[in-house]
């Protein structure tokens, strides 16, 4: 099929699918007495339809290929008008405000009394958990039972300190956690998901045998089927919106600032980029080793080093103290855990990771950011196959 015709048919298909909802929205504006808004939207809708009819009329002629310059301009105008119509009919800010209020209240109640809803910000637990997973953390479990070996647990950054001077600050840090510098509101702790490897009284030791990391518990090598066996590929990622520090006199909050970073994602080398089972990988964002002329790929089972160059996979033997636990990420090559900051106390554990509620392939800390940046691509980033997926 001709490229120009194919482009038009794709846009026409989108318009046809959106037409019923657009007409309902315009109809409601008329019913609610929003005359000015209704007239603008109705006029724009008619322009889109008229433009569509004119293009169809040209395509029906036997010599339409001679009118390619005209069709290019007309199809571009059709697409522009359609985008403008979508933007107009989706501009109900009140709906977002109401949704934000409901979500805030719901999250507050759930996180305080029932369970925790946690956003997975890093790939330290791959492939059990992926960046962008929203996880149900059961808070009741450890009221009646002790954490046990193999549990995937959720907890806050062990080194984080809440504001001790202000109750408002502490509540904001705990239940919202987003820094708003202009209002003097501080960020909250990062959520972490790690697996319990050793419990109170256990002897834990890390060794490197044959170039591979091995964990011994109570003198016996443990079998860890959950550990990530996939190689890790280096990818450039971008988050946030603003490249400036200020807009006028107002400081831009840290979470809204544009940020470039390099991430390591689990990668299946047997499959093409568009068929990857874990993340969408844009080949243009993949980092290459210029000297070797190859993609930067790392073996996940190889020993890890910290910033000081120390091999953190060789440790112990340590006896786990009473009330403490040794935790590690399933993605050992890309995890900061007990190998670096030692044991964690039971009081730090907020719940057991039970299942993935829903999942979005995005580095953005707030899912709405991804929607605003990529509204037409947003739903393709939803990992529907992970919705309500149990965590083992």
N, C-alpha and C positions, 0 to 999 in steps of 0.2 A: 504494500500500500504506500502511496505517496506520503512523504514526511509531513507536508503541509496539511493534507487531509487527515492524517492520523492525529496530528496535534489538535486540530479543530474537533474531531470526534471525542477526544479525551476531555476537552473542556466542556463540550456539549453534554457529555455523560455526567460530569460533576454538576453542571447546572440543573439537569433533569432530576438528579437525586436530591438536590437542595431545594428545588422549587416548592414542594409542598410545605416545608417548614417555613420558608421565606414568606409565602402567601399567608400562612397562619399568623405569623408575627405582624405583617402589615395589616391584616384584618383586625387583630387585637388593638392596634393603635387607633384604627378608625372607631372601633367600639368604645374605646376609652376616651375618645374625644381629642386625641393628639393629632389634630387636623394637619398642622404644619409638617410634622414628622411623617404622617401617613402620605401626604401629597408628594413629598420628596422621594420617599421610598417607592411609591407607585410609579412615579415618573421614571425613576432609575430602572425599575423592573421592566417597564415598557420599552426603554431604550435597549436593554439587554436582549429582550425578545425580538425587537426590530432588527438589531444587528445580526442576530442568529438567522432570521429569515432571509436577510440579504445575502449572507454567506451561502446558505443552502441553495438559494436561487442561482447563484453563480456556479456552484458545483453541479447543478442539474444540467447546465448547458454543455454541449458536446465539446466546445473549445475552451473549457475552463482553465486548462493548463497555460493558455496564453495570457491569462489574467493573474498570474502568480504574484506580481508586485502588489496589485490591488488586494488580493486575498491575504497576503502577509500583514498588511496594514490593518485590514478589517478584522482579522483574527486576533491581532494584538489588542485592538480596541475592544473587542468582545471579551477577552480575558480581563482587561483592565476594568471594564464596567462591572463584570461579574465579581471581581475581587472587592470593588467598592461597595457593591450591594451586600456582600457577605459581611464586610466590616460594619456597615450601617445596621444591619439587623442583629448583629451580635454585640452591640455596644450598650447592653443593659448593665451598668455598673452596680445598680442596686442589687441585682441577683448575686454578684460576687461578694458584696458586703454581707448580705444575709448568709451566704454559704460560709464565709469566713467566721462569722459570729457563731454559727451552729457548730462548725468544726472545732473552734477554740473551746467552747463549753464542753463538747463531747470528749475531746482529748483530755481536758482537765479532769473530768469525772472518771474516765476510764483509767487514766494513768495513776490517779490517786487511790481509787477504791477497788478496781477490778483487775486490770491488766495493763501492760505497757505496749504501745505501738511504736516500734523502733525502725528508724531508717538506717539501712546499711550503707555507710559512706565510703568504705574501702573494700578491696578484694582480699582481705586477710583470711576470710573463711571460705574462699572459693575451693571447689565448686559447689559446696553445700549451700552457701549463700553468695549471691552476686551483688555487685554495686547497684543500688537502686531498689533492692528488695525492701518491702515493708513487712516487718515481722511481728507476729503476736508473741509477746512474752508473758507467760503464765506466772502471775505473782503469788497465787495461792499455793502452788506446789511446795515451795520451801518453807511455808508456815507449818506444815505437818510432816514434811520429809526432809532429810538431809540431802544436799547435792551429791550425786554419785558419778563415778568415773564414766566418761563417755557423753555426759550431758553437754549440750550446747547452751551456754549461759549468756545472758545479757547483763552488762554492767557499764557504769560510767567510767570515763577516764580516771584511773586510780590516782593520778597526780593532780587532778583538778581541785581547786579550792573555791568554795562558794563565798560570796560576799558576806562577811560577818556583821557588818554595820547596818545593813538595810534589809528589812523583811521583803519589801517590794522587789529589790534587786534579786534576792534569793528565789522568790516565786517566779520572777521573769526568767532567771537562769534555768530553773528546773522545768518549767512547763512550756516555755517558748524557746529560749535558748539562742535567739538571733540578736546580734549586736545592732543597736540603733544608737550611733554615736551622738547624733544631734539631741537625743532625749537623755543621754547619759546612761542608757541601758546596756549592760554588759552581756557578752555571749555566755552560753551554758557549756557544759561538758560534752565531749564527743561520745556517742554510744559505741560500745565495743561488743563484738560477738566472738567468744572463744570457747574451746572445748576443754572440759575438765580432764586432765591427764592423770593427776594424782590427788588423793584425799589425805586428810590428817592421819599421820602414822606411816604413810607410804614412804619408801625410799625411791627417789627419782634421779635418773642419770641420763645424760645425752652423750652419744659417741658418734664418730664418723667412721664407717667401715666400707672400704672399697669405693670411696668417693660419695657414699650415700649416708644421709643422716639416719640414725637409729636411736630409739628411746628404750631404756630399760627401766622397769618398775619392779621393785623388790627383787632385783637380781635377774629378772627374766625379760627377754626381748618381747615387746608387745606388738601385736599385729594391728596396724592402723589402716583399715580399708577406706576410711573416710578422707585420708590425706590426699591432696590434689596431686595427680600424676601428669597433668597436662603441662606443656611448656608455656612460658609467659612471653608475650610479645609487647614491645614498647610502642606506645601510641601517644601522640600529642592530643591533648584535650583542652577545651576552653569552657569556662563557666562565667556567669555574671553578665553585666551589661555595660557599665560605665568605665571608660578609661581615665576619666578625670578624678581628682580627689574631692573637688567641690563643684556645686552648681550655685553660682552666686556666692552667698554667705553660708550656704548649707553644706555640711560635710556629708559625703555619700557613705552610707553604711557599708561596712566591710563585705557583707554577703551579697551586695549588689555590684561590687566592683569587678571589672573584667579581669580574669585571671587565666594565665596559660600554665599548663603543667604537663608532666609526662607520667603516664600511668602504665602499670604492667597488668595486662589482662590474660586470662587463660585462653589458650588458642589450640584448636585442633588442626595440625598441619596436613591432615588427610583431606580436609574440606576447603572449598573456595571461601573467600571472604564473605560472600553473600549467603553462604550456607552455614556459617559458624553457629554452634549450639548455645553459646553463652552470651556473646555481645555482637552488636552490629559493628563491623570493623571497616572503616573508610580507608582504602588503600593509600589515599593521598596523605593520611595522617600517620602512617606507619613510619617509625624511625629506622634509618639504615646506617650500618657501619660502613663508612666511606672507604676505609682501607680494605675491608674484605668484600665489599660490594654485596653484602647480604643484609636482610632484615635483622634487627636486634631482637634475638630470641634467647631466653634463658631457661635452663633446665630447672624445674621446680624442686627436684630432690637434692640438688647440690647444696653444700653448706652455705649458711648465710653469715654475713659480716655486718657489724654495726658501724656507726660513723667513725669510730676510732680504729676500724680495721680488725677488730677482734672477732674470732669465729665464735658465734653465740650458740652453735649447735653442740659444742663440747662443754658440758657443765656437770656439776655434782661429783659424787653422789650427795644428795641433800635429803634430810628427813623433813617431811612436811609437818609443820607445827600444828598443834590443836587449833581448830577454828579457821585454818588456812587451806588454800587450794593452789595447785599448780595448773595453770591454764595455757593453752597454746592454740594458735590459729591453724585451721586445716590447710591453709596455703602457706606452708612454712617459709618459703623463700620471700614472701611478701607480707610478713606479719611481725608486729612488735608486740611481745607478750611476756610471760614470766621469765623467758630466757634473758630479758633485759631488765625488767623491773621487779622480778621476784614473785613471791606469793601474794595472793589477794585474800582478804578476809570475807567470811560469809556475809557480813553486813554490807559489803560492796555489791554483792550480787542482787540484781533487781528482779530477776525472773528467769525461767527456763524458756528458751526459744522453741516454740511448739510447731508453728507452721508459718509459711509465707502467706500473708493476706493478699497482697497484690504486688506487682513488680513492674518497674519502669526502667528501661535501658538508658539511664541518664546519670551524669555526674552532678547535676544541679541539686542543691540541698533541699529545695522546695519544688514540688512537681509542677506548680503553676508557672514557674520560670521557663521550664521546657515547653509548656503549652504556648506561652506568649512568644517564645523565640521560633518555635516550629509548629504552628497550629495545624497545618495540613499534614504534617508528618508525625504528629504526636501519637496518634492511635497505632501507628505501625511500630512504635517503640514500646508499646505495652507487651510484656511477655505473658500473654494470657495462659500459656501452658504451665506457668509457675503459680498461678492464682490458687490459693488454699493447698499448696503443696506441703506435705508433712516434712519435718526436719528430723533426720535420724542421726 
